[in-house]
């Protein structure tokens, strides 16, 4: 391969406290043909000075100023300066395992274009990891171990933002960082899915994900639940919804109401199901809620499930199995 360089895209803002660990983990990689394109998103701490000092010691590290404001313009700025055959992203507060780049490059060479290399992840924090993050880590790693990530793409982001790699040509085929929809990592995941890319199974932890209170994904409005729901509904209607099939929404909590509003805005007719006796028969947004048994009266429906309770989800799966309905064809879990 004439150009086997990996372009590592790193937006950064006020992460001086963590940057050294991040950069040291990159410089310690067993795979050495890489370039770092780091973009300063208007930091007010010493992040820029620290990264500049690293770039002066290692010419593979290049530092730029964000042409706009926010992560997406920073990603676009960095990618415009890159030249590698392979593309990956890194968060400036995280740590790569020493063989991450080597494992991913070798996987892509073995499987070829049309594939996404991913790795398992591990959260770490100086205060311990919450039960929610622990469950997310286990769920994500289980999918990654078999490469079946897209089977549950509507539940949560099934590709960890800083732990993927693709061929440059594949990345550009799905418009790379050109879209301006947040959360940008989830949007990119859906575009990988849209283009039929396959996930390469991986049973190794390749990325250490740092959790702390001021992490962008915890604090910025672009990563609030309503943005995730907007992306889910956008891509469902674009990729998996069959227009001549009845559409069903399960659940009337926050997520169910958000999806219902989105469908009404799109002027799409739907049946709204729930199992809460206090809500059945009542109208929300002018739409009457009915008992879930109504599903059996619909011919070949497609269902969006917004019920978060795990025990209830198991019951719903069993119910669909009894009706000979299949996941990712007939029903889609949005949480």
C-alpha positions in Angstrom: 0.0 0.0 0.0 1.6 3.3 -1.1 0.0 5.4 1.6 -0.8 3.6 4.8 -0.8 6.8 7.0 -3.5 7.2 9.6 -5.0 10.7 10.0 -6.0 11.2 13.6 -8.5 14.1 13.9 -8.5 15.8 17.3 -10.7 18.8 18.2 -9.8 20.2 21.6 -11.0 22.9 23.9 -9.9 23.5 27.5 -8.5 20.0 28.1 -5.0 21.0 29.1 -5.3 18.8 32.2 -5.7 15.7 30.1 -3.9 16.4 26.9 -0.5 15.1 27.8 -1.9 11.6 28.6 -3.8 11.7 25.3 -0.8 12.7 23.2 1.6 10.4 25.0 -0.7 7.5 24.3 -0.6 8.4 20.5 3.1 8.8 20.5 3.5 5.4 22.2 1.5 3.6 19.4 3.1 0.4 18.0 1.9 1.7 14.6 4.0 4.8 13.8 2.8 6.0 10.4 0.3 8.6 11.6 -0.4 12.3 11.6 -2.3 14.2 14.2 -4.5 17.1 13.0 -5.4 18.9 16.2 -7.8 21.9 16.0 -8.1 24.4 18.8 -11.7 25.3 19.4 -11.1 28.7 21.1 -9.5 27.3 24.3 -9.0 29.7 27.2 -6.7 27.5 29.2 -3.1 26.3 28.3 -4.3 23.6 25.8 -3.0 25.4 22.7 0.4 26.0 24.3 0.7 22.4 25.4 -0.2 21.0 22.1 2.1 23.4 20.3 5.0 22.2 22.4 4.3 18.6 21.4 4.1 19.7 17.7 7.6 21.2 18.0 9.0 17.9 19.3 7.2 15.7 16.8 6.5 16.8 13.2 3.7 14.3 12.9 1.6 16.5 15.2 0.1 19.6 13.5 -2.0 22.3 15.2 -4.6 24.5 13.7 -7.2 27.1 14.8 -10.9 26.3 14.3 -12.3 28.2 11.3 -15.7 28.3 13.0 -17.1 27.5 16.5 -17.8 24.1 17.9 -16.8 20.5 17.2 -18.2 20.1 13.7 -16.3 23.1 12.2 -13.2 21.9 14.1 -13.5 18.4 12.6 -14.0 19.9 9.1 -10.9 22.1 9.6 -8.8 19.2 10.7 -10.0 16.9 7.9 -9.2 19.5 5.3 -5.6 19.4 6.4 -5.3 15.6 6.5 -3.8 13.3 3.9 -3.9 9.7 5.3 -5.3 6.7 3.6 -7.1 5.9 6.9 -9.2 8.2 9.0 -9.9 8.0 12.7 -11.0 10.4 15.5 -9.6 10.9 19.0 -11.0 12.9 21.9 -8.4 15.1 23.6 -9.3 13.9 27.1 -9.1 10.1 26.3 -6.3 7.5 26.0 -5.4 5.0 23.3 -4.3 1.6 24.2 -0.8 1.1 22.6 -1.9 -1.2 19.8 -5.1 0.6 18.9 -3.9 2.0 15.5 -2.1 -1.3 14.6 -5.2 -3.4 15.3 -7.5 -1.2 13.3 -5.2 -0.7 10.3 -4.6 -4.5 10.1 -8.3 -5.1 10.3 -9.1 -2.8 7.5 -6.4 -4.2 5.3 -7.7 -7.7 6.0 -11.4 -6.9 5.4 -11.0 -4.2 2.7 -13.1 -1.2 1.9 -16.7 -1.0 2.9 -15.8 -1.8 6.5 -15.5 0.1 9.7 -12.9 -0.9 12.2 -14.0 -0.4 15.8 -12.6 -1.4 19.2 -14.0 -2.1 22.6 -13.9 0.7 25.1 -13.5 1.1 28.9 -14.7 4.0 30.9 -12.5 5.4 33.7 -12.9 8.2 36.2 -11.2 9.4 39.4 -14.6 9.0 41.2 -15.8 5.7 39.7 -18.2 4.9 36.9 -22.0 5.2 37.3 -24.2 2.2 36.8 -25.7 3.7 33.6 -22.3 4.2 32.0 -21.2 0.7 33.0 -24.3 -0.8 31.4 -23.7 1.3 28.2 -20.0 0.1 28.1 -21.1 -3.6 28.4 -23.8 -3.2 25.8 -21.5 -1.5 23.3 -18.7 -3.9 23.8 -21.0 -6.9 23.4 -22.2 -5.5 20.0 -18.6 -4.8 19.0 -17.4 -8.3 19.9 -19.7 -9.7 17.2 -19.8 -6.7 14.8 -23.6 -6.6 15.1 -23.6 -2.9 16.1 -26.1 -1.8 13.5 -28.7 -4.3 14.9 -29.4 -1.8 17.6 -28.5 1.5 15.9 -31.8 3.2 16.9 -31.3 2.6 20.6 -28.1 4.5 21.2 -24.9 5.4 19.3 -23.5 2.0 18.5 -20.0 3.2 17.4 -17.9 4.9 20.1 -17.1 8.4 18.7 -13.3 8.3 19.3 -12.8 4.6 18.5 -13.4 3.9 14.8 -11.4 3.9 11.6 -12.2 3.8 7.9 -10.6 4.0 4.6 -10.5 7.7 3.5 -12.4 6.8 0.3 -15.2 5.2 2.4 -15.3 8.2 4.7 -15.7 10.6 1.9 -18.3 8.4 0.3 -20.6 9.0 3.2 -19.7 12.8 3.3 -17.4 12.5 6.3 -17.7 15.5 8.6 -19.7 17.6 6.1 -23.0 17.2 7.8 -23.9 19.8 10.4 -26.3 17.6 12.5 -25.6 17.0 16.2 -24.7 14.7 17.9 -22.2 14.5 15.1 -20.9 11.0 16.1 -24.4 9.5 16.0 -25.1 11.2 12.7 -21.9 9.7 11.2 -22.8 6.3 12.6 -26.2 6.4 10.8 -24.4 7.4 7.5 -22.1 4.4 7.9 -25.3 2.3 8.3 -26.9 4.0 5.4 -24.1 3.2 3.0 -24.1 -0.5 4.0 -20.7 -0.5 5.7 -19.9 -3.6 7.7 -18.5 -3.5 11.3 -15.4 -5.6 11.8 -15.8 -7.6 15.0 -13.2 -6.8 17.8 -12.8 -8.4 21.2 -10.0 -6.1 22.4 -10.3 -2.9 24.5 -8.6 -0.3 22.4 -9.8 2.9 23.9 -10.0 4.3 27.4 -13.0 6.7 27.7 -12.6 9.4 30.4 -15.7 10.5 32.3 -15.9 13.7 34.3 -18.5 16.3 35.0 -17.5 18.9 32.4 -17.0 16.5 29.5 -18.7 18.0 26.4 -21.1 15.1 26.0 -22.4 15.8 29.5 -22.7 19.5 29.4 -23.4 20.8 25.8 -27.0 21.2 24.7 -26.1 19.4 21.4 -25.9 16.1 23.3 -29.3 16.4 25.0 -31.8 13.6 24.6 -34.0 15.6 22.1 -31.1 15.8 19.6 -30.6 12.1 19.7 -34.4 11.5 19.1 -34.4 13.9 16.2 -31.6 12.0 14.5 -33.2 8.6 15.2 -36.5 9.7 13.6 -34.8 11.4 10.7 -32.9 8.3 9.7 -35.7 5.9 10.4 -38.0 7.8 8.1 -35.3 8.0 5.5 -33.9 4.5 5.7 -36.3 2.0 7.2 -39.8 3.3 7.2 -42.0 1.7 4.5 -44.6 4.3 3.5 -47.4 1.9 2.7 -47.2 0.2 6.1 -49.1 1.4 9.2 -46.9 3.2 11.6 -47.1 2.6 15.4 -45.6 4.4 18.4 -45.3 2.6 21.7 -45.1 4.6 24.9 -46.2 8.1 26.0 -43.4 9.3 28.1 -40.9 12.1 27.1 -39.5 10.1 24.2 -42.9 8.9 23.0 -44.2 12.4 23.0 -41.1 13.7 21.2 -41.5 11.1 18.5 -45.2 11.8 18.2 -44.6 15.5 17.7 -42.0 14.7 15.0 -44.5 12.5 13.2 -47.2 15.0 13.3 -44.8 17.7 12.1 -44.0 15.4 9.1 -47.8 15.0 8.6 -47.5 11.2 9.1 -50.4 9.2 10.4 -49.7 6.7 13.3 -51.3 4.6 16.0 -50.2 5.5 19.5 -50.1 2.6 21.9 -49.5 2.3 25.7 -50.3 0.0 28.6 -50.9 2.7 31.2 -54.6 2.5 32.2 -54.5 6.2 33.2 -53.5 7.2 29.7 -55.5 4.8 27.5 -58.4 6.6 25.9 -57.0 10.0 26.5 -55.7 12.4 23.8 -52.2 13.9 23.6 -51.6 16.5 20.8 -55.0 15.6 19.6 -54.1 11.9 19.2 -55.9 9.2 21.2 -53.9 6.6 23.0 -55.0 3.0 22.7 -54.2 -0.4 24.3 -51.3 -2.3 22.7 -53.7 -5.1 21.7 -54.7 -2.7 18.9 -51.5 -3.8 17.1 -53.1 -7.1 16.2 -55.8 -5.2 14.2 -53.2 -3.5 12.0 -52.0 -5.1 8.7 -48.2 -5.4 8.5 -47.3 -2.5 10.8 -44.0 -1.0 11.7 -43.5 0.0 15.4 -41.2 2.5 17.1 -40.7 1.5 20.7 -40.0 4.4 23.2 -40.4 2.3 26.4 -37.2 2.5 28.4 -37.8 0.0 31.1 -35.7 -3.1 30.4 -38.2 -5.6 31.8 -41.0 -4.0 29.7 -38.7 -4.2 26.6 -38.3 -8.0 27.2 -42.1 -8.3 27.4 -42.5 -6.3 24.2 -39.9 -8.4 22.4 -41.8 -11.6 23.4 -45.1 -10.1 22.2 -43.6 -9.3 18.8 -42.1 -12.8 18.6 -45.6 -14.3 19.2 -46.8 -12.1 16.3 -43.9 -13.3 14.1 -42.6 -9.8 13.7 -38.8 -9.1 13.4 -36.5 -6.5 14.8 -35.1 -3.8 12.4 -37.9 -4.7 10.0 -41.1 -4.7 11.9 -40.1 -3.0 15.1 -37.4 -0.6 16.2 -36.3 0.2 19.8 -35.6 3.9 20.1 -34.3 3.6 23.7 
